[in-house]
C-alpha cells in the first residue's frame, strides 16, 4: 500500500518515515519535505501571527500541491493512505478536503480542525483514524473530537482514540499499536513479521 507521510512543524521527512516504518507493514512511503523553512526544519504551511490556521491559504496550498509543478504532483494518480503528524495531519485534512478521490484513508496524529465550522465534501465511508493526546498542550481538548465530528458529518468512517500522552508520539508504542490494529482491520494488511 502506498503512503503519503507528512511531518509536523519544524520537522523533517525522516520523522514520519520512521513512524511508518515502525508500523511493520508492507507500506511504500513517500514523505516529502514541507516547502517552508520553520525553525530547525520545515513545515507544509505557515500559521497566522496568533497561531491560528489560515484556512483559505491552507486549502489553496493543498490544491496547488497536487498540480503539475506542485509539491505532490507525482502522487495524484495513486490511491494513497495519508499519514500526518501535527501540522502534517492538518495539511492531510486539507488534502482530503480538496481532492478526496486521491486518498484511500488517513491516519491523523495530534490533528486540529482547519476551522470550527469547516465542512468536508462527501467522504463516502473513507476510513480515518484520529489519535489525540489527553495532555497535548498544543491542542485544545476538544480539537480532535471536533474534527472527528466534521469528518463523520461528511460520512467518513472515523475512529478516534485518545492516549494518555502529550503532543509527541507515545514512547510506549501506543500510537503504533493503534495504527497497526486499524490498518489490519480496515485494509486487511498483515504485519511483515506475520507474513
N, C-alpha and C positions, 0 to 999 in steps of 0.2 A: 504494500500500500504506500502511496506517495504522500508525504507530509510537507507542509509549508510551515516552518518554525519561525516564530517572531519573538525576538529577545525584548527585554524590558529597557527602560530608560537608563542611560549611561552604561548600556550593556554591549555585548559582542555576540556574534553568531555562535561562538563556541559554547556559551552557557546553555542555549536552548538545544543545540546539537547534543550536548551531554545529557540533558534531560530525556530527549527522545531515545538516545542510545541506551540509557539505563532502564527504559521500559522493557527491553529484552524481547522485542517483537521484530518481525521482518518488515521494517519500515524504511523506505527510501526518502531520507530527509534532505530538503533544500532549505537552507537557512540564510537568507540574505542579510546584509548589514543595513541598518537604518540609515537613511540618507543625510541626517542632520547630526553634526557633532554635538555631544551632550556630556559635559564633564570629562571623565576619562574614557568615555565610549561614545555611543551613538544612540539615536532614537528615531522612531518612524514618524513622529510628528512633534511639533512644539506646542506646549501649553500656553495659555494666556498668562499675563503677569500675575493674576490672582490664583494661579494654578488650576484654573478651570479648563475644560476641554473646548476648543474652538470647533464646534460641531460641523459647521458648513465647510471650513477649511479641511477638516479631517476627512470628510466624505469626498471632497474634491481630490485630496491626495490619494485616497483609496481608488477612485475612478482612474486617475492618471497613472497610478502604479500598474494597472492592468492593460494599458495601451502600448502600442509599439513605441519603444524608446523609454518606457517607464521602468519602474523597479522590478516588476514581476511579469514581464510580457511572455517569458518562456513557459509560464505555468498555466496559462489560461485555458489551454486545450485539455487539461487533465482534471479529473475529479480528485481534489486534494482534501486531506484532513488538515485543518488548521490547528496548530498548537502554539498558543501565545501566552507569555508571562507578563503580567503587569501592564505597562503601556503597549506591549506587543499584543496582549489579549484585547485591549481596547481597539487597536488597529485591526485585529482579526474581526471584531464585531462590525467595524466599518466595511471591511471587505465583504462580509456576509450581507450587509445591508445593500451594497451597490451591485453585487454580482453573485447572488446566492446559488445560481446554477453551476458555478465553477467548483463548489465545495461540497464534499460528502458529509461533513460534520465539523465539529470543533471541540477542542479541549481548551478551556479558558481558565488560566491560573491567576487568581487575585485580580479579577477584572473590575470594571466600573462602567456604569451606563454612559453612553455618548451624551445624553441629556435626560432629564427627568421625564419628559413627555415623548421620548423617541418611539417611533413606530417602525418596525421592520416590515419588509414585504413578506409575502407568503413564503413560509419555510417548509411546508409540506412534510411534517414529521421528521425533519432533519435532526439527527441525534447530536446533542450538545451537552457536554459535561462542564459544569462550573465548580471549581474548588476555591473556596474562600478561607480566610484565616480569622478565627474568632478574636484574635488580638492584633489585627492588622491596623497599625496606626496611620497608614497611608490611605486607608479607605474608611468611609463611614459604615457603621454596622449594617445599614440597610442596602448598601450598594449592590451586592451580589444578588440578594433576593429581588430587588427592583429589576435588575437586568434579566433574571430568570423569568419574571412575570412578563416583561416585554417580549422575550423570545417565545414564551408559551402563548401569548396573545397572537403571535404570527404562526402558531400551530407547529412550532418545533417540538421535538421530543426532548425535554430538558431534565437533566439530573443535576441537582445542586447538593453539594456536600460541604460541610463546614468542619475544618480541622482546628485543633487546639494549638494553633501556631500564630505567628505574626505574618509579616509580608513575604518573607523569604520562603523558599522551598523547604519543606519539613526535613529535618536532619534524620528522622527515623524512617524515612522512605514512605510515609503515608500518602503523599501526592502520587508517587509511582504506583503504589498498591491500588489506589482508587482508579487511576487512569488505566492500569493494566486490566483490572476486572471489567471496567467499562468497555474497553476495546474488545475483549473476548466476548462480551455479551452482545454488543451492537454490530460488530464487524466479523465475528467468528474467527478471530485471529488466535493462533496458538503461539505461545512463547517459544523462543529459539531453543531453550533447554528442554522443551517438551516435544519438539519436532522429531 
